[in-house]
Amino acid sequence: MASIARKNLLEDIPRFLVAQAGIMFAVTLITIQTGILEGFTRSTALVVDNSKADILVSSNQVVNFELTLPIPAALLEEARAVPGVEIAEPLLLGSARWTKPGTADIVPMRPIGFYPDGQLFRLWNLTAGDIDRLKDPYTAIVDESSLDTLNAEGVGDTGQMNSLPATIVGLTQGTQSTASSTFAFMSIESAKAYATVGLTSSVRCRSNPDGELDCSTVYRTEDSETGVPPVKPLAIGDAITHILIKAEPGQDLEALTQRLETVLPEVRVMTREEMAEMTRSYWKSRTGVGFILGLGAGLGVIVGVAIVGQILYSSVSDRLKEYGTLKAMGASDWTLYRIVIEQALWMSVLGYMPGMALCLGVSVWAEASMGVTILITPVTAIGVLGITVAMCVGSAFFAIAKVTRVDPAAVFRS
């Protein structure tokens, strides 16, 4: 009976192509929406996932990795003194506005300050430049996908962040969170300067030769007034965002977490995995992102069921006499069901393969050109295949219901 199923499927090529286009659309919509959701949620915890820390110390009011209150840098030395802590390093997340000379665009930035020589946070996927250049003041490394947004061409380009100069000294790939402002990785000293520039600047106005009032920002240093202040080392009175901690070999992380929470005041201590999961869960469950993308995937299923169901139902209706003939010859209902179900299975497989190939191509293009991660894992691909088969076989039951009611006597009527 397999030949009958294939013959029915391929007899009307235009109808077959319409069905396959519908299934392709459904597969593409489901896969892309699911991939965007998975890529989006994974990207929100990129910095956490790629750190070498075992534990993160944050404010006790932390909501996710980026949404938290600052903690005093003085806690850094206290954390280093806790038994079981091998290394403790600060991480500072700031907020800034990037402007490029000659353009009117303002781009929100997320300075991420760390120790360039540190062990617990090292930049990954560095494609250009040198991380040691971050030791120079007012330098940053950004993701390649952010260059268009910053109106920059690459390493060596300059701009301003919060009225301070900024020079791009390196590029990375796949380090930008889809949910965040443009990341600017830099030394903790530079990040501190950008975070506090509003507190250390003053504005002086004077008349220019044309008699107009000219206001420019100047910064006061110990020696003189100059356009750019020197960066200063992190002090115990400064604010930081997180403390990255590496435990001594053999340490029980749960016990060390409890000791840190006991010693350090008003903090929340989590393992790297717990912080990453908290961040991903926040964006997936507490915002509308998960619902919207899930709704799109659901619409893909509905569209696929409607198209496949209509095609199969029409196919059966056009061949009622043929099915009646098979019944009159003694074919069981199950034999007829198998013909319809096999048609559905062929349609699901032949629609799935080009649809998934299209999705993989789109994901590569989106990552390379836009920096948007559409995560299509083997589990996702297998899951979408299962959904496609279930969608097509489920649609076949509309047609099966009609086959069940076929009257063999209809064959002998004129």
C-alpha positions in Angstrom: 0.0 0.0 0.0 3.0 2.3 0.3 3.0 2.8 -3.5 -0.7 4.0 -3.3 0.3 6.6 -0.7 3.2 8.0 -2.8 1.0 7.9 -5.9 -1.7 9.9 -4.2 0.8 12.4 -2.9 2.6 13.1 -6.1 -0.3 12.8 -8.6 -1.2 16.5 -8.2 2.2 18.3 -8.1 0.8 21.8 -7.6 -1.2 20.7 -4.6 1.8 18.8 -3.2 4.0 21.9 -3.5 1.4 24.0 -1.8 1.3 21.5 1.1 5.1 21.4 1.3 5.4 25.2 1.3 2.9 25.3 4.2 4.8 22.7 6.2 8.1 24.5 5.4 6.6 27.7 6.7 5.4 26.0 9.9 8.8 24.4 10.5 10.6 27.6 9.9 8.3 29.6 12.2 8.5 27.1 15.0 12.3 26.6 14.7 13.2 30.3 14.4 10.9 31.4 17.2 12.2 28.6 19.5 15.8 29.3 18.4 15.5 33.1 19.1 14.0 32.3 22.5 16.8 29.9 23.4 19.5 32.1 22.0 18.1 35.2 23.7 17.9 33.6 27.1 21.3 32.0 26.8 22.9 35.3 25.7 21.6 37.1 28.9 24.0 35.1 31.0 27.0 35.0 28.6 29.3 36.9 30.9 28.4 34.6 33.9 28.7 31.4 31.8 32.2 32.4 30.5 33.7 33.5 33.8 36.0 31.2 35.7 34.4 31.9 39.1 32.8 29.3 41.2 30.8 31.8 43.3 29.4 35.3 42.8 28.8 37.7 45.6 26.1 40.3 44.9 23.7 42.7 46.6 21.0 41.0 48.6 18.5 42.8 46.2 19.9 41.2 43.1 17.2 40.4 40.4 19.5 39.2 37.7 23.2 39.6 36.7 22.7 43.1 35.4 19.8 44.3 37.5 21.2 44.7 41.0 22.4 47.3 43.4 26.1 48.0 44.0 28.1 46.7 46.9 31.1 48.3 48.5 34.6 47.3 47.2 35.6 47.0 50.9 33.9 43.6 50.8 36.6 42.4 48.4 39.2 42.1 51.2 36.7 40.6 53.6 35.8 37.9 51.1 39.5 37.1 50.5 39.9 36.5 54.2 37.1 33.9 54.4 38.5 30.3 54.8 38.1 28.4 51.5 38.4 31.4 49.2 41.4 31.1 46.9 40.9 34.1 44.6 38.4 37.1 44.8 38.2 39.7 42.0 35.8 42.6 41.4 33.4 43.0 38.5 31.9 46.4 37.8 28.9 46.9 35.5 28.3 50.5 34.6 26.1 52.6 32.3 27.3 55.0 29.7 26.3 56.8 26.5 28.5 56.5 23.4 28.8 59.3 20.9 30.9 59.4 17.8 32.5 62.7 16.6 30.7 64.0 13.6 27.5 62.0 14.2 24.4 62.8 16.2 23.7 59.2 17.3 23.7 58.3 21.0 24.2 54.7 21.8 23.6 53.2 25.3 26.7 51.3 26.5 27.3 48.8 29.3 30.9 49.1 30.5 32.1 45.9 32.1 35.2 46.4 34.2 37.5 43.7 35.3 41.2 43.0 35.9 42.9 42.5 32.5 45.5 40.3 34.3 42.9 38.6 36.4 42.1 34.9 36.4 38.4 34.8 37.0 37.2 36.8 34.0 39.0 36.5 30.7 37.5 37.7 27.4 36.6 34.8 25.0 36.5 34.7 21.2 38.9 37.6 20.8 39.3 38.2 17.0 41.3 41.3 16.9 43.5 43.4 19.2 45.1 42.5 22.5 43.6 42.3 25.9 46.7 43.8 27.5 45.8 47.1 25.7 43.0 47.4 28.2 45.6 48.5 30.8 45.7 51.8 28.9 43.1 54.2 30.3 39.9 54.7 28.4 40.2 51.7 26.2 37.6 49.1 25.5 36.9 45.9 23.5 33.6 45.4 21.9 31.8 42.7 19.9 32.1 42.8 16.1 28.4 42.9 15.8 28.3 46.3 17.6 30.5 48.2 15.1 27.6 49.4 12.9 25.7 50.5 16.0 28.7 52.5 17.2 29.4 53.9 13.7 32.8 52.4 14.1 35.0 50.5 11.6 37.2 48.5 13.9 40.3 48.6 16.1 41.6 52.1 16.6 38.3 53.9 16.2 37.5 56.5 18.9 34.4 58.0 20.4 33.2 59.4 23.7 31.5 57.6 26.6 29.9 59.9 29.2 32.0 62.8 27.9 35.3 60.9 28.3 37.3 59.6 25.4 37.1 55.9 24.4 39.3 53.9 22.1 38.4 50.5 20.7 41.5 48.3 21.1 40.0 44.9 20.3 37.1 43.0 18.9 35.3 39.8 20.0 32.7 37.6 18.5 29.6 36.1 20.1 30.0 38.1 23.4 27.1 40.5 23.1 23.8 39.9 25.0 20.7 40.4 22.9 18.9 41.8 25.9 21.5 44.4 26.9 23.0 47.6 25.8 26.3 47.3 23.8 28.9 45.7 26.0 32.2 47.5 26.4 34.8 45.3 28.1 37.5 47.4 29.9 39.7 47.6 32.9 38.1 48.1 36.3 39.8 51.5 36.5 38.4 52.8 33.2 34.9 51.4 34.1 35.1 53.3 37.4 36.0 56.5 35.6 33.1 56.2 33.2 30.7 55.4 36.1 31.8 58.4 38.2 32.4 61.0 35.5 29.3 62.9 36.5 30.7 63.3 40.0 34.1 64.6 39.0 33.3 67.0 36.2 32.4 70.7 36.1 31.3 73.0 33.3 32.9 76.3 32.6 31.4 78.8 30.1 33.2 81.6 28.4 32.6 84.0 25.5 34.2 83.1 22.1 35.5 85.7 19.6 32.0 86.0 18.1 30.5 87.0 21.4 28.6 83.6 21.8 28.7 81.7 25.1 30.9 78.6 24.8 30.5 75.9 27.4 33.0 73.0 27.6 33.5 70.3 30.2 36.7 70.3 32.1 38.1 68.1 34.8 40.1 69.1 37.8 43.2 67.1 38.7 45.7 67.6 41.5 48.0 69.6 39.2 45.9 71.6 36.7 42.8 71.7 34.7 42.8 69.4 31.7 40.3 67.9 29.4 40.7 64.3 30.6 41.2 63.1 34.2 43.6 60.3 35.0 42.0 56.9 35.9 42.4 55.9 39.6 42.8 52.5 41.1 39.8 50.8 42.8 39.6 52.1 46.4 37.7 50.5 49.4 35.2 53.3 49.3 34.2 52.6 45.7 31.2 50.7 44.5 31.4 47.5 42.5 28.7 45.2 41.2 29.8 41.6 41.9 32.7 39.8 43.5 34.0 36.8 41.6 35.3 34.0 43.8 37.3 30.9 43.1 37.1 28.3 45.8 40.2 26.4 47.0 40.5 22.9 45.6 38.3 20.4 47.3 36.1 23.0 48.9 32.4 22.3 49.3 30.7 25.2 47.4 27.5 25.0 49.5 29.5 25.3 52.8 31.6 28.1 51.4 28.5 30.0 50.2 27.0 29.8 53.7 30.3 31.1 55.2 30.4 34.0 52.8 26.8 35.0 53.6 27.6 34.8 57.3 30.7 37.0 57.1 29.7 39.6 54.5 26.8 41.9 55.3 23.7 42.3 53.2 24.8 40.2 50.3 23.5 37.3 48.3 25.9 34.5 47.4 25.3 32.2 44.5 27.2 29.7 42.5 27.9 30.6 38.8 25.2 28.2 37.7 22.7 29.6 40.0 23.3 33.2 38.9 23.1 32.1 35.2 19.9 30.3 35.8 18.4 33.2 37.7 19.2 35.6 34.9 17.8 33.3 32.2 14.7 32.6 34.2 14.1 36.3 34.7 14.1 37.0 31.0 12.2 33.9 30.1 9.5 34.0 32.7 9.2 37.5 34.2 9.1 39.4 30.9 6.9 39.0 27.9 9.7 37.6 25.7 8.9 33.9 26.4 5.2 34.4 25.9 5.6 36.3 22.6 8.1 33.9 21.0 6.1 30.9 22.3 3.0 32.3 20.8 4.7 32.6 17.4 5.8 28.9 17.6 2.2 28.0 18.5 0.9 29.9 15.5 3.3 27.9 13.3 1.8 24.6 14.5 -1.8 25.9 13.9 -0.9 27.0 10.4 0.8 23.7 9.6 -2.2 21.7 10.9 -4.6 23.8 8.9 -2.7 23.5 5.6 -1.9 19.8 5.9 -5.4 18.9 7.1 -7.0 20.7 4.2 -4.7 19.1 1.7 -5.2 15.6 3.0 -8.9 16.0 3.3 -9.2 17.2 -0.3 -7.0 14.3 -1.4 -9.3 11.8 0.2 -12.4 13.5 -1.0 -11.2 13.3 -4.6 -10.5 9.6 -4.3 -13.5 8.4 -2.3 -14.4 5.9 -5.1 -10.9 4.5 -5.0 -11.1 4.0 -1.2 -14.5 2.5 -1.7 -13.1 0.0 -4.2 -10.4 -1.0 -1.8 -13.1 -1.6 0.9 -15.2 -3.6 -1.6 -12.1 -5.8 -2.3 -11.9 -6.5 1.4 -9.3 -4.0 2.6 -9.7 -3.2 6.3 -10.2 0.2 7.7 -6.6 0.0 9.2 -5.2 -0.5 5.7 -6.9 2.7 4.5 -5.7 4.5 7.6 -2.1 3.5 6.8 -2.4 5.0 3.3 -3.5 8.4 4.7 -1.0 8.3 7.6 1.9 7.4 5.2 1.0 10.4 3.1 1.2 12.6 6.2 4.5 11.1 7.2 6.0 11.7 3.7 4.7 15.3 3.8 6.2 15.9 7.2 9.7 14.7 6.3 9.8 16.3 2.9 8.6 19.6 4.4 10.9 19.4 7.4 14.2 19.0 5.6 14.2 22.2 3.5 12.6 24.1 6.3 15.3 23.2 8.8 18.0 23.9 6.2 16.6 27.3 5.7 16.6 27.9 9.5 20.2 26.9 9.8 21.1 29.3 7.0 19.2 32.2 8.7 20.8 31.5 12.0 24.3 31.7 10.6 23.5 34.9 8.7 21.9 36.5 11.8 24.9 35.7 14.0 27.4 36.9 11.5 25.7 40.1 10.4 23.5 41.2 13.3 25.0 39.5 16.3 21.6 37.8 17.1 21.9 34.3 18.3 19.3 31.9 16.9 20.2 28.8 18.8 19.3 25.6 17.0 20.7 22.6 18.9 20.3 18.9 18.0 17.7 18.7 20.7 15.8 21.6 19.1 16.0 20.0 15.7 14.8 16.6 16.9 12.0 18.3 18.9 10.8 20.2 15.8 10.9 17.0 13.7 8.7 15.4 16.3 6.3 18.3 16.3 6.2 18.3 12.5 5.4 14.6 12.4 2.8 14.9 15.1 1.3 17.9 13.3 1.0 16.1 10.0 -0.3 12.8 11.5 -2.7 14.7 13.7 -4.0 16.5 10.6 -4.5 13.2 8.9 -7.2 12.2 11.3 -9.5 14.7 9.6 -9.1 12.8 6.4 -9.3 9.4 8.2 -12.7 10.3 9.6 -13.9 10.7 6.1 -12.4 7.4 4.9 -14.1 5.6 7.8 -17.5 6.7 6.4 -16.8 5.5 2.8 -19.6 3.2 1.5 -18.2 0.4 -0.7 -21.6 0.4 -2.5 -20.7 3.9 -3.9 -18.3 2.2 -6.3 -21.2 0.6 -8.2 -23.3 3.7 -8.4 -23.3 5.7 -11.6 
